[in-house]
Amino acid sequence: MDCKLSTNLETDQPKVQYTSYILAGVLSLALCACKDNSVQSYTIPKSTDTGSKGTLALAESSGTKSKMQALPGMGAFTQSSPDIAYNKPDSWTEIAPTSIRKANFIVDNESGEAEVSVTVFPGDVGGLLANINRWRNQIGLDPLEAKSLGDSLENTVIAQHPAYFTKHEGNTQSILAGILPFHGSTWFIKMQGSILCIDGEEANFRAFLSSFTIKDQHH
């Protein structure tokens, strides 16, 4: 747009009418008129929902607890997995299972609190080292190197199959776990809680592992 500022003032008008304030106003109006007043459009990206729910999900996957995320289809996989049987220690309270937990227990006594979960996943879920290091991160421990993995594993038998037992102690919490590779899937029986509670329940946990059976076509 061709906009020129006209400076031809009427010379026969008294100069007092053209004070510096009027000149300033005229200049301001002229400059505004010279701007391109065509409509400009902007594309606003669609919201990716980064509100509180998204932030919570991110915190759960990348925070210090490093929780295992429920992948799509995991609920259906868990529901279709074989039934299980076990002997529950008297000091454990069984609570309702969840969409990705086959069994849930809590322990609450004078030594502290702990929870026990039974889960099953397809494949090896990243392998022994990845899973153990994820658990160690949950209780504030540094990750193990591959060469040290064997030192943290104890060979055992769960559901008539070769399996592993592992124990990790942090500053305030400990983890006990049984890891069972089973015909293309992996079962995790895990106890996590206060150090004193875990120490007092280790014998019960080992007995639970020994009693654990899987009811499927292989047995």
Residue frames as a rotation matrix with the C-alpha (Angstrom) as fourth column:
MET 1
0.586 0.810 0.000 0.00
0.810 -0.586 0.000 0.00
0.000 0.000 -1.000 0.00
ASP 2
-0.393 -0.717 0.576 1.39
0.709 -0.635 -0.306 3.39
0.586 0.288 0.758 -1.04
CYS 3
0.709 0.582 -0.398 0.98
0.695 -0.480 0.535 5.67
0.120 -0.657 -0.745 1.92
LYS 4
-0.371 -0.802 0.468 2.65
0.630 -0.588 -0.507 9.07
0.682 0.106 0.723 1.94
LEU 5
0.011 0.293 -0.956 2.58
0.928 -0.360 -0.099 11.40
-0.373 -0.886 -0.276 4.83
SER 6
0.295 0.173 0.940 1.31
0.651 -0.756 -0.065 14.80
0.699 0.631 -0.336 3.74
THR 7
-0.259 -0.467 -0.845 3.11
0.922 -0.381 -0.072 17.73
-0.288 -0.798 0.529 5.34
ASN 8
-0.692 0.081 0.718 1.32
0.353 -0.829 0.434 20.57
0.630 0.554 0.544 3.44
LEU 9
-0.317 0.557 -0.767 -0.22
0.873 -0.144 -0.465 22.55
-0.370 -0.818 -0.441 6.24
GLU 10
0.540 0.580 0.610 -2.47
0.741 -0.671 -0.018 25.55
0.399 0.462 -0.792 5.54
THR 11
-0.497 -0.866 -0.045 -0.07
0.807 -0.443 -0.391 28.50
0.319 -0.230 0.919 5.75
ASP 12
-0.432 0.360 0.827 -2.86
-0.126 -0.932 0.340 31.03
0.893 0.042 0.448 6.30
GLN 13
0.683 0.627 -0.376 -3.86
0.292 0.237 0.926 29.47
0.670 -0.742 -0.022 9.65
PRO 14
0.564 -0.474 0.677 -2.34
-0.772 -0.594 0.227 30.82
0.294 -0.650 -0.700 12.80
LYS 15
-0.202 -0.768 -0.607 0.75
-0.375 0.634 -0.676 28.84
0.905 0.091 -0.416 13.80
VAL 16
-0.589 -0.042 0.807 -0.53
-0.808 0.035 -0.588 28.61
-0.003 -0.998 -0.055 17.34
GLN 17
0.505 0.860 0.076 -3.12
-0.851 0.510 -0.123 26.05
-0.145 -0.002 0.989 16.09
TYR 18
0.725 -0.307 -0.616 -0.37
-0.106 0.834 -0.541 23.64
0.680 0.458 0.572 15.17
THR 19
0.436 -0.541 0.719 1.26
-0.891 -0.147 0.430 22.95
-0.127 -0.828 -0.546 18.43
SER 20
-0.593 -0.767 -0.247 3.62
-0.781 0.622 -0.056 20.08
0.197 0.159 -0.967 18.93
TYR 21
-0.539 0.449 0.712 0.76
-0.270 0.708 -0.652 18.01
-0.797 -0.544 -0.261 20.38
ILE 22
0.568 0.784 -0.250 -1.33
-0.463 0.053 -0.885 18.27
-0.680 0.618 0.393 17.20
LEU 23
0.156 -0.606 -0.780 1.67
-0.952 0.118 -0.282 17.41
0.263 0.787 -0.558 15.03
ALA 24
-0.790 -0.463 0.402 2.30
-0.578 0.782 -0.233 14.37
-0.207 -0.416 -0.885 17.17
GLY 25
-0.090 0.853 0.514 -1.31
-0.203 0.489 -0.848 13.28
-0.975 -0.180 0.129 16.76
VAL 26
0.648 0.318 -0.692 -1.25
-0.697 -0.119 -0.707 13.77
-0.307 0.941 0.145 12.99
LEU 27
-0.270 -0.848 -0.456 1.97
-0.922 0.364 -0.130 11.81
0.276 0.385 -0.880 12.66
SER 28
-0.722 0.023 0.692 0.59
-0.390 0.812 -0.434 8.97
-0.571 -0.583 -0.577 14.77
LEU 29
0.324 0.931 0.167 -2.58
-0.263 0.258 -0.930 8.71
-0.909 0.257 0.328 12.70
ALA 30
0.510 -0.184 -0.840 -0.66
-0.860 -0.112 -0.498 8.81
-0.003 0.976 -0.216 9.45
LEU 31
-0.592 -0.805 -0.036 1.70
-0.801 0.593 -0.076 6.05
0.082 -0.016 -0.996 10.53
CYS 32
-0.450 0.519 0.727 -1.20
-0.202 0.734 -0.648 3.85
-0.870 -0.439 -0.225 11.59
ALA 33
0.589 0.738 -0.328 -2.89
-0.447 -0.041 -0.894 4.38
-0.673 0.673 0.306 8.23
CYS 34
0.139 -0.631 -0.763 0.25
-0.980 0.022 -0.196 3.27
0.140 0.776 -0.615 6.40
LYS 35
-0.588 -0.349 0.730 0.16
-0.538 0.842 -0.030 -0.20
-0.605 -0.410 -0.683 8.00
ASP 36
-0.759 0.318 -0.567 -1.04
-0.351 0.534 0.769 -3.14
0.548 0.783 -0.294 5.89
ASN 37
-0.460 0.665 0.589 -4.56
-0.805 -0.034 -0.592 -3.70
-0.374 -0.747 0.550 7.14
SER 38
-0.035 0.404 -0.914 -5.12
-0.672 0.668 0.320 -6.98
0.740 0.625 0.248 5.22
VAL 39
0.746 0.403 0.530 -6.30
-0.665 0.494 0.560 -9.99
-0.036 -0.771 0.636 7.30
GLN 40
-0.323 -0.881 -0.346 -3.49
-0.782 0.455 -0.426 -12.29
0.532 0.133 -0.836 8.47
SER 41
0.779 0.619 -0.102 -4.20
-0.490 0.702 0.516 -15.90
0.391 -0.352 0.851 9.45
TYR 42
-0.375 -0.853 0.363 -2.26
-0.913 0.272 -0.302 -18.11
0.159 -0.445 -0.881 11.85
THR 43
0.255 0.388 -0.885 -2.42
-0.221 0.915 0.337 -21.89
0.941 0.109 0.319 12.16
ILE 44
0.021 -0.164 0.986 -2.77
-0.997 -0.075 0.009 -22.85
0.072 -0.984 -0.165 15.82
PRO 45
-0.699 -0.315 -0.643 -1.54
-0.346 0.935 -0.082 -26.41
0.626 0.165 -0.762 16.49
LYS 46
0.430 0.867 -0.253 -4.12
-0.241 0.380 0.893 -28.76
0.870 -0.323 0.372 17.97
SER 47
0.259 -0.298 0.919 -3.65
-0.964 -0.144 0.225 -29.27
0.065 -0.944 -0.325 21.70
THR 48
-0.185 -0.417 -0.890 -1.62
-0.313 0.883 -0.349 -32.34
0.932 0.214 -0.294 22.61
ASP 49
0.785 0.619 -0.035 -3.18
-0.138 0.229 0.964 -32.47
0.604 -0.751 0.265 26.09
THR 50
-0.235 -0.930 -0.282 -0.12
0.346 0.191 -0.918 -31.67
0.908 -0.313 0.277 28.14
GLY 51
0.299 0.454 0.840 -2.19
-0.612 -0.584 0.533 -30.85
0.732 -0.673 0.103 31.19
SER 52
0.056 -0.304 0.951 -2.04
-0.988 0.121 0.096 -32.45
-0.145 -0.945 -0.293 34.59
LYS 53
0.818 0.284 0.500 -2.85
-0.265 0.958 -0.110 -35.97
-0.510 -0.043 0.859 33.38
GLY 54
0.825 -0.560 -0.076 -0.09
0.095 0.271 -0.958 -35.91
0.557 0.783 0.277 30.78
THR 55
0.091 -0.815 0.573 2.35
-0.754 -0.432 -0.495 -34.55
0.651 -0.387 -0.653 33.33
LEU 56
0.335 0.094 0.938 1.43
-0.828 0.505 0.245 -37.28
-0.450 -0.858 0.247 35.78
ALA 57
0.984 0.048 0.173 1.93
0.036 0.890 -0.455 -39.98
-0.176 0.454 0.873 33.17
LEU 58
0.520 -0.851 0.072 5.34
-0.127 -0.160 -0.979 -38.58
0.845 0.500 -0.191 32.28
ALA 59
0.053 -0.505 0.862 6.36
-0.959 -0.267 -0.097 -38.35
0.279 -0.821 -0.498 35.92
GLU 60
0.642 0.254 0.723 5.41
-0.546 0.813 0.199 -41.95
-0.537 -0.523 0.662 36.51
SER 61
0.960 -0.245 0.137 7.47
0.274 0.718 -0.640 -43.21
0.058 0.651 0.756 33.59
SER 62
0.324 -0.893 0.311 10.57
0.280 -0.223 -0.934 -41.06
0.904 0.390 0.178 34.09
GLY 63
0.572 -0.077 0.817 10.63
-0.681 -0.601 0.420 -40.30
0.458 -0.796 -0.396 37.82
THR 64
-0.368 -0.837 0.404 12.70
-0.919 0.262 -0.294 -41.92
0.140 -0.480 -0.866 40.49
LYS 65
-0.003 0.412 0.911 10.29
-0.545 0.764 -0.347 -44.79
-0.839 -0.497 0.222 40.94
SER 66
-0.650 -0.348 -0.676 10.42
-0.757 0.209 0.620 -45.66
-0.075 0.914 -0.399 37.26
LYS 67
-0.082 0.717 0.692 7.18
-0.385 0.618 -0.685 -47.58
-0.919 -0.323 0.226 37.28
MET 68
-0.890 -0.131 0.436 6.52
0.297 0.560 0.774 -50.10
-0.345 0.818 -0.459 34.55
GLN 69
-0.536 0.714 -0.450 3.90
-0.769 -0.633 -0.090 -48.68
-0.349 0.298 0.888 32.22
ALA 70
-0.076 0.616 0.784 0.88
0.158 0.784 -0.601 -50.73
-0.984 0.079 -0.157 31.21
LEU 71
-0.897 -0.316 -0.310 1.33
-0.255 -0.206 0.945 -51.21
-0.362 0.926 0.104 27.48
PRO 72
-0.082 0.910 -0.407 -1.66
-0.993 -0.111 -0.049 -51.43
-0.090 0.400 0.912 25.14
GLY 73
0.293 0.323 -0.900 -3.16
-0.534 0.836 0.126 -54.90
0.793 0.444 0.417 25.28
MET 74
-0.746 -0.665 -0.024 -1.52
-0.344 0.417 -0.841 -55.83
0.570 -0.619 -0.540 28.59
GLY 75
-0.392 0.678 0.622 -4.85
-0.840 0.012 -0.543 -56.03
-0.376 -0.735 0.565 30.39
ALA 76
0.624 0.645 -0.441 -6.17
-0.777 0.570 -0.266 -58.50
0.080 0.509 0.857 27.86
PHE 77
-0.031 -0.724 -0.689 -2.93
-0.396 0.642 -0.657 -60.50
0.918 0.252 -0.306 27.99
THR 78
-0.827 -0.286 0.484 -3.09
-0.539 0.153 -0.829 -60.73
0.163 -0.946 -0.281 31.77
GLN 79
-0.010 0.924 0.382 -6.74
-0.891 0.165 -0.423 -61.77
-0.454 -0.345 0.822 31.74
SER 80
0.710 0.292 -0.641 -6.02
-0.631 0.666 -0.397 -64.50
0.311 0.686 0.658 29.17
SER 81
-0.372 -0.921 -0.120 -3.01
-0.705 0.364 -0.609 -65.87
0.604 -0.142 -0.784 31.07
PRO 82
-0.217 0.296 -0.930 -3.35
0.260 0.936 0.238 -69.16
0.941 -0.190 -0.281 32.99
ASP 83
0.784 0.502 0.365 -4.87
-0.284 -0.234 0.930 -69.35
0.553 -0.832 -0.041 36.44
ILE 84
-0.360 -0.933 0.006 -2.52
-0.319 0.116 -0.941 -69.59
0.877 -0.340 -0.339 39.40
ALA 85
0.794 0.517 -0.320 -2.57
0.129 0.371 0.920 -71.22
0.594 -0.772 0.227 42.83
TYR 86
-0.342 -0.905 0.252 -0.53
-0.094 -0.234 -0.968 -70.55
0.935 -0.355 -0.005 45.96
ASN 87
0.248 0.320 -0.915 -0.43
0.897 0.281 0.341 -70.72
0.366 -0.905 -0.217 49.72
LYS 88
0.300 -0.057 0.952 -0.81
-0.035 -0.998 -0.049 -67.28
0.953 -0.019 -0.301 51.28
PRO 89
-0.696 -0.564 -0.445 1.16
0.466 0.117 -0.877 -66.57
0.547 -0.817 0.181 54.46
ASP 90
0.136 0.807 -0.575 -1.05
0.982 -0.034 0.185 -65.65
0.130 -0.590 -0.797 57.41
SER 91
-0.205 -0.295 -0.933 0.68
0.579 -0.806 0.128 -62.27
-0.789 -0.514 0.336 57.76
TRP 92
-0.991 -0.121 0.049 -0.36
0.105 -0.517 0.849 -61.23
-0.077 0.847 0.525 54.24
THR 93
-0.123 0.978 -0.171 -3.70
0.056 -0.166 -0.985 -59.65
-0.991 -0.131 -0.035 53.36
GLU 94
-0.664 -0.071 0.744 -4.96
0.711 0.246 0.658 -60.42
-0.230 0.967 -0.112 49.87
ILE 95
-0.205 0.590 -0.781 -6.58
-0.192 -0.807 -0.559 -57.55
-0.960 0.035 0.279 47.99
ALA 96
0.733 0.628 0.263 -8.31
0.121 0.261 -0.958 -57.41
-0.670 0.733 0.115 44.62
PRO 97
-0.256 -0.805 0.535 -6.13
0.775 0.159 0.611 -57.93
-0.577 0.571 0.583 41.53
THR 98
0.028 0.206 -0.978 -5.86
-0.354 -0.913 -0.203 -55.20
-0.935 0.352 0.047 38.91
SER 99
0.853 0.387 -0.349 -6.00
-0.430 0.146 -0.891 -55.28
-0.294 0.910 0.291 35.12
ILE 100
0.441 -0.756 -0.484 -2.30
-0.500 0.240 -0.832 -56.17
0.745 0.609 -0.272 34.90
ARG 101
-0.583 -0.596 0.552 -1.80
-0.798 0.294 -0.526 -57.96
0.151 -0.747 -0.647 38.23
LYS 102
-0.232 0.464 -0.855 -2.81
-0.107 0.861 0.497 -61.56
0.967 0.207 -0.150 38.69
ALA 103
0.438 0.346 -0.830 -2.61
0.773 0.327 0.544 -61.26
0.460 -0.879 -0.124 42.48
ASN 104
-0.054 -0.355 0.933 -2.08
-0.210 -0.910 -0.358 -58.52
0.976 -0.215 -0.026 45.08
PHE 105
0.422 0.156 -0.893 -1.13
0.790 0.419 0.447 -58.66
0.444 -0.894 0.054 48.75
ILE 106
0.273 -0.381 0.883 -0.23
-0.398 -0.881 -0.257 -56.18
0.876 -0.282 -0.392 51.47
VAL 107
0.092 -0.324 -0.942 1.77
0.831 0.546 -0.107 -56.66
0.548 -0.773 0.320 54.65
ASP 108
0.098 -0.005 0.995 1.36
-0.325 -0.945 0.027 -54.23
0.941 -0.326 -0.094 57.54
ASN 109
0.581 0.041 -0.813 2.95
0.652 0.575 0.494 -55.03
0.488 -0.817 0.307 60.86
GLU 110
0.884 -0.203 -0.422 5.06
0.232 -0.592 0.772 -53.48
-0.407 -0.780 -0.476 63.61
SER 111
-0.080 -0.985 0.150 8.14
0.624 0.068 0.778 -53.68
-0.777 0.156 0.610 61.37
GLY 112
-0.677 -0.126 -0.725 6.60
-0.372 -0.792 0.485 -51.64
-0.635 0.598 0.489 58.55
GLU 113
0.469 0.883 -0.014 4.66
-0.334 0.163 -0.928 -52.11
-0.818 0.440 0.372 55.34
ALA 114
-0.775 -0.630 -0.052 5.18
-0.286 0.276 0.918 -53.98
-0.564 0.726 -0.394 52.08
GLU 115
0.409 0.879 -0.245 3.24
-0.714 0.141 -0.685 -55.08
-0.567 0.456 0.686 49.04
VAL 116
-0.590 -0.488 0.643 3.44
0.000 0.796 0.605 -58.22
-0.808 0.357 -0.469 46.94
SER 117
0.288 0.662 -0.692 2.38
-0.778 -0.260 -0.572 -58.37
-0.559 0.703 0.440 43.30
VAL 118
-0.283 -0.287 0.915 2.16
0.330 0.867 0.373 -61.17
-0.901 0.408 -0.150 40.74
THR 119
0.384 0.346 -0.856 2.39
-0.629 -0.580 -0.517 -60.09
-0.675 0.737 -0.005 37.11
VAL 120
0.010 -0.365 0.931 2.97
0.560 0.773 0.297 -61.79
-0.829 0.518 0.212 33.77
PHE 121
0.311 -0.016 -0.950 4.25
-0.588 -0.788 -0.180 -60.28
-0.746 0.615 -0.255 30.52
PRO 122
0.981 0.010 0.196 4.89
0.145 0.634 -0.760 -61.61
-0.132 0.774 0.620 27.03
GLY 123
0.519 -0.849 0.097 8.52
0.115 -0.043 -0.992 -62.31
0.847 0.526 0.076 26.17
ASP 124
-0.020 -0.637 -0.770 11.34
0.935 0.262 -0.241 -61.31
0.355 -0.725 0.590 28.49
VAL 125
0.871 0.487 -0.066 10.28
0.482 -0.817 0.317 -57.64
0.100 -0.308 -0.946 28.93
GLY 126
0.763 -0.610 0.215 13.76
-0.517 -0.774 -0.366 -56.35
0.389 0.168 -0.906 28.13
GLY 127
0.143 -0.737 -0.661 15.70
0.142 0.676 -0.723 -59.07
0.980 0.009 0.201 29.93
LEU 128
0.431 0.007 -0.903 16.92
0.851 0.331 0.408 -59.72
0.302 -0.944 0.137 33.45
LEU 129
-0.576 -0.774 -0.263 19.36
0.818 -0.545 -0.186 -56.82
0.001 -0.322 0.947 33.64
ALA 130
-0.678 0.362 0.639 16.83
0.017 -0.862 0.507 -54.21
0.735 0.354 0.578 32.51
ASN 131
0.385 0.914 -0.127 14.18
0.126 0.084 0.988 -55.36
0.914 -0.397 -0.083 34.96
ILE 132
0.305 -0.339 -0.890 16.51
0.943 0.242 0.231 -55.65
0.137 -0.909 0.394 37.93
ASN 133
-0.777 -0.628 0.038 17.96
0.621 -0.775 -0.116 -52.21
0.103 -0.066 0.993 37.25
ARG 134
-0.285 0.768 0.573 14.45
-0.053 -0.610 0.791 -50.76
0.957 0.195 0.215 37.02
TRP 135
0.652 0.518 -0.553 13.68
0.469 0.298 0.832 -52.20
0.596 -0.802 -0.048 40.46
ARG 136
-0.141 -0.789 -0.598 16.97
0.990 -0.117 -0.079 -50.94
-0.007 -0.603 0.798 41.88
ASN 137
-0.766 -0.100 0.634 16.10
0.265 -0.949 0.170 -47.47
0.585 0.299 0.754 40.63
GLN 138
0.239 0.963 0.126 12.79
0.127 -0.160 0.979 -47.67
0.963 -0.218 -0.161 42.49
ILE 139
0.859 0.049 -0.509 14.63
0.503 0.103 0.858 -47.96
0.095 -0.993 0.064 45.81
GLY 140
0.908 -0.418 -0.036 17.42
-0.409 -0.901 0.146 -45.50
-0.093 -0.118 -0.989 45.03
LEU 141
0.349 -0.813 0.466 20.19
0.168 0.544 0.822 -47.93
-0.922 -0.208 0.326 44.06
ASP 142
-0.154 -0.507 -0.848 22.64
-0.824 -0.407 0.394 -47.52
-0.545 0.760 -0.355 41.20
PRO 143
0.787 0.461 -0.411 22.19
-0.616 0.620 -0.485 -49.83
0.031 0.635 0.772 38.20
LEU 144
0.386 -0.634 0.670 24.16
-0.011 0.723 0.690 -53.03
-0.923 -0.274 0.272 37.95
GLU 145
-0.170 -0.495 -0.852 26.62
-0.958 -0.121 0.261 -53.66
-0.233 0.860 -0.453 35.16
ALA 146
0.579 0.466 -0.669 26.09
-0.687 0.721 -0.093 -56.76
0.439 0.513 0.738 33.05
LYS 147
-0.225 -0.776 -0.589 29.16
-0.213 0.629 -0.747 -58.43
0.951 -0.043 -0.307 34.55
SER 148
-0.906 -0.098 0.412 27.64
-0.412 -0.015 -0.911 -58.12
0.096 -0.995 -0.027 38.04
LEU 149
-0.053 0.991 -0.125 24.21
-0.885 0.011 0.466 -59.47
0.463 0.135 0.876 37.15
GLY 150
0.077 0.059 -0.995 24.99
-0.002 0.998 0.059 -63.06
0.997 -0.003 0.077 38.09
ASP 151
-0.851 -0.477 -0.220 26.00
0.224 0.049 -0.973 -62.04
0.475 -0.877 0.065 41.60
SER 152
-0.727 0.626 0.284 22.50
-0.678 -0.586 -0.444 -60.69
-0.111 -0.515 0.850 42.24
LEU 153
0.193 0.821 -0.538 20.67
-0.861 0.404 0.308 -63.83
0.470 0.404 0.785 41.08
GLU 154
-0.598 -0.255 0.760 20.00
-0.620 0.747 -0.238 -67.07
-0.507 -0.614 -0.605 42.94
ASN 155
-0.656 0.349 -0.669 18.82
-0.434 0.551 0.713 -70.10
0.617 0.758 -0.210 40.98
THR 156
-0.643 0.533 0.550 15.57
-0.457 0.310 -0.834 -71.55
-0.615 -0.787 0.045 42.26
VAL 157
-0.880 0.464 0.101 12.46
0.395 0.597 0.698 -73.40
0.264 0.654 -0.709 41.08
ILE 158
-0.609 0.773 -0.174 9.01
-0.451 -0.519 -0.726 -71.83
-0.652 -0.364 0.666 40.70
ALA 159
0.431 0.883 -0.185 6.00
-0.718 0.211 -0.663 -73.70
-0.546 0.419 0.725 39.30
GLN 160
0.578 -0.264 0.773 8.23
0.268 0.955 0.126 -76.67
-0.771 0.134 0.622 38.46
HIS 161
0.789 -0.346 0.508 10.42
0.470 -0.194 -0.861 -74.52
0.397 0.918 0.010 36.20
PRO 162
-0.224 -0.925 -0.306 13.91
0.974 -0.202 -0.104 -73.06
0.035 -0.322 0.946 36.59
ALA 163
0.744 0.494 0.449 13.64
0.437 -0.869 0.232 -69.51
0.505 0.024 -0.863 37.91
TYR 164
-0.417 -0.882 0.218 15.56
0.439 -0.406 -0.802 -66.81
0.796 -0.238 0.557 39.72
PHE 165
0.672 0.467 -0.575 15.38
0.737 -0.348 0.579 -65.22
0.070 -0.813 -0.578 43.15
THR 166
-0.285 -0.769 0.573 16.85
0.584 -0.613 -0.532 -61.76
0.760 0.183 0.623 43.73
LYS 167
0.573 0.400 -0.715 17.11
0.816 -0.366 0.448 -59.37
-0.083 -0.840 -0.536 46.69
HIS 168
-0.290 -0.611 0.736 18.05
0.589 -0.720 -0.366 -55.68
0.754 0.327 0.569 46.71
GLU 169
0.319 0.322 -0.891 18.30
0.936 -0.252 0.244 -53.39
-0.146 -0.913 -0.382 49.74
GLY 170
0.117 -0.214 0.970 18.20
0.417 -0.876 -0.243 -49.61
0.901 0.433 -0.013 49.50
ASN 171
-0.775 -0.450 0.444 18.45
-0.132 -0.572 -0.809 -46.95
0.618 -0.686 0.384 52.19
THR 172
-0.592 0.636 0.496 14.87
-0.750 -0.209 -0.627 -47.32
-0.295 -0.743 0.600 53.41
GLN 173
0.542 0.840 0.024 13.26
-0.737 0.489 -0.466 -49.98
-0.404 0.235 0.884 51.20
SER 174
-0.642 -0.675 0.363 14.08
-0.410 0.702 0.582 -53.44
-0.648 0.225 -0.728 49.93
ILE 175
0.290 0.680 -0.673 12.86
-0.957 0.208 -0.202 -55.63
0.002 0.703 0.711 47.08
LEU 176
-0.514 -0.297 0.805 12.52
-0.226 0.952 0.206 -59.40
-0.827 -0.076 -0.556 46.91
ALA 177
0.227 0.624 -0.748 11.55
-0.922 -0.108 -0.371 -60.96
-0.312 0.774 0.551 43.59
GLY 178
-0.189 -0.188 0.964 11.05
0.176 0.959 0.222 -64.26
-0.966 0.212 -0.149 41.87
ILE 179
-0.059 0.080 -0.995 11.50
-0.894 -0.449 0.017 -64.22
-0.445 0.890 0.098 38.09
LEU 180
-0.146 0.143 0.979 10.03
0.067 0.989 -0.134 -67.11
-0.987 0.046 -0.154 36.13
PRO 181
-0.576 -0.013 -0.818 10.55
-0.805 -0.169 0.569 -67.52
-0.146 0.985 0.087 32.36
PHE 182
-0.426 0.564 0.708 7.58
-0.033 0.772 -0.635 -69.65
-0.904 -0.294 -0.310 31.34
HIS 183
-0.226 0.357 0.906 6.82
0.828 0.561 -0.015 -70.85
-0.514 0.747 -0.422 27.80
GLY 184
-0.306 0.001 0.952 7.27
0.812 -0.522 0.262 -67.53
0.497 0.853 0.159 25.99
SER 185
0.591 0.468 0.657 6.23
0.024 -0.825 0.565 -65.25
0.806 -0.318 -0.499 28.85
THR 186
-0.607 -0.775 -0.176 7.79
0.270 0.007 -0.963 -64.05
0.747 -0.632 0.205 32.10
TRP 187
0.600 0.761 -0.246 6.17
0.451 -0.068 0.890 -64.09
0.661 -0.645 -0.384 35.53
PHE 188
-0.526 -0.705 0.475 7.30
-0.034 -0.541 -0.841 -61.63
0.850 -0.458 0.261 38.20
ILE 189
0.586 0.586 -0.559 6.51
0.590 0.164 0.791 -62.20
0.555 -0.793 -0.249 41.87
LYS 190
-0.366 -0.765 0.531 7.74
0.334 -0.640 -0.692 -59.12
0.869 -0.076 0.489 43.65
MET 191
0.561 0.444 -0.699 7.72
0.816 -0.154 0.557 -57.85
0.140 -0.883 -0.449 47.23
GLN 192
-0.370 -0.651 0.662 8.65
0.452 -0.749 -0.484 -54.24
0.811 0.121 0.572 47.99
GLY 193
0.770 0.635 0.066 8.54
0.263 -0.411 0.873 -52.37
0.581 -0.655 -0.483 51.27
SER 194
0.658 -0.510 0.554 10.43
-0.733 -0.603 0.315 -51.17
0.174 -0.613 -0.771 54.31
ILE 195
-0.222 -0.874 -0.431 13.73
-0.658 0.461 -0.596 -52.89
0.720 0.151 -0.677 55.04
LEU 196
-0.754 -0.090 0.651 12.67
-0.623 0.411 -0.665 -54.30
-0.208 -0.907 -0.366 58.41
CYS 197
0.289 0.935 0.205 9.37
-0.714 0.353 -0.604 -55.59
-0.637 0.028 0.770 57.05
ILE 198
0.567 -0.136 -0.812 11.08
-0.697 0.446 -0.561 -57.27
0.439 0.884 0.159 54.09
ASP 199
-0.546 -0.837 -0.029 13.71
-0.660 0.451 -0.601 -58.87
0.517 -0.309 -0.798 56.33
GLY 200
-0.586 0.366 0.723 11.00
-0.604 0.399 -0.690 -60.27
-0.541 -0.841 -0.013 58.56
GLU 201
0.474 0.879 0.049 8.96
-0.546 0.337 -0.767 -61.59
-0.691 0.337 0.640 55.62
GLU 202
-0.211 -0.607 -0.766 11.73
-0.978 0.135 0.161 -63.15
0.006 0.783 -0.622 53.51
ALA 203
-0.917 -0.114 0.383 11.03
-0.177 0.975 -0.134 -66.67
-0.358 -0.190 -0.914 54.76
ASN 204
-0.012 0.986 0.165 7.30
0.120 0.165 -0.979 -66.24
-0.993 0.008 -0.120 54.02
PHE 205
0.374 0.113 -0.920 8.11
-0.796 -0.470 -0.382 -64.88
-0.476 0.875 -0.086 50.57
ARG 206
-0.640 -0.671 -0.375 10.34
-0.768 0.574 0.285 -67.84
0.024 0.470 -0.882 49.74
ALA 207
-0.723 0.464 0.512 7.61
0.152 0.830 -0.537 -70.21
-0.674 -0.310 -0.670 50.94
PHE 208
0.320 0.855 -0.408 5.12
-0.263 -0.334 -0.905 -68.40
-0.910 0.397 0.118 48.72
LEU 209
-0.031 -0.419 -0.908 7.42
-0.992 -0.096 0.078 -68.90
-0.120 0.903 -0.413 45.71
SER 210
-0.918 -0.373 0.133 7.69
-0.370 0.928 0.052 -72.60
-0.143 -0.002 -0.990 46.51
SER 211
-0.434 0.838 0.331 3.91
0.276 0.473 -0.837 -72.95
-0.858 -0.271 -0.436 46.68
PHE 212
-0.040 0.435 -0.900 3.23
-0.655 -0.692 -0.305 -71.00
-0.755 0.577 0.312 43.50
THR 213
-0.541 -0.067 0.839 1.80
0.468 0.804 0.366 -73.04
-0.699 0.590 -0.403 40.61
ILE 214
-0.541 0.339 -0.770 0.48
-0.734 -0.636 0.236 -72.19
-0.410 0.693 0.593 37.17
LYS 215
-0.104 0.621 0.777 -2.54
0.126 0.783 -0.609 -74.10
-0.987 0.035 -0.160 35.88
ASP 216
0.143 0.119 -0.983 -2.04
-0.895 -0.408 -0.180 -74.55
-0.422 0.905 0.048 32.15
GLN 217
0.886 0.324 -0.332 -1.72
-0.454 0.750 -0.481 -77.20
0.093 0.577 0.811 29.46
HIS 218
0.071 -0.949 -0.306 1.95
-0.565 0.215 -0.797 -77.76
0.822 0.229 -0.521 30.27
HIS 219
-0.854 -0.402 0.331 1.15
-0.479 0.354 -0.803 -79.33
0.205 -0.844 -0.495 33.69
